[in-house]
Amino acid sequence: MPIYEYELCEGGCKVCGGKFTLTRPLSAPPLTKCPACKKPVRKLISTFSSPLKLKPLSVTDAKKAGFTVLKKSGKGEYERQ
């Protein structure tokens, strides 16, 4: 299930702090009010998790992972390594 971030449209709240996150199924209707204080809310555009830096796979790593490694041998021609 995705995690959604929400913030109050106006003002603050001691219960929710003005911002909160919820795990909700995709099929759930859009949230319009805070479940804690019942004030109107809007959904925020969140960041997502992605690897910061990946090292390229070596030929031996690719072969161990089950990939077929090809090397260009001519114009439009490839051969297995």
Secondary structure, DSSP 8 states (H G I E B T S, - for coil): --EEEEEESSS--TTTTTEEEEE--TTS----B-TTT--BEEE--------S------HHHHHHTT---EEEEETTEEEE-
